[in-house]
Amino acid sequence: MTVVVATIVHRWSFLRMLAAFVASLLPFGPFIMDRRIRNSTAAEQK
């Protein structure tokens, strides 16, 4: 449910939403997804 809310609020693409969902099922997936989100957010702010 949180992935859907994040998709709507942050206007993520379907591919990013799918990646976040899959990452939530993998043992270290959330850590990897968090790093990618931080990197993309930092790049957008520059």
DATA-V66938 format. One record per pair of residues at least 12 apart in sequence whose C-alpha atoms are under 10 Angstrom apart, sorted by the first residue. I is the first residue (numbers start at 1). J is the second residue. Records with the same first field share a line. If there is no record, write none. Layout:
I->J  J
This chain:
1->21
2->20  21
3->16  17  18  19  20  21  24
4->17  18  20  21
5->17
6->20
7->20
16->33  37
19->33
20->32  33  34  37
21->33
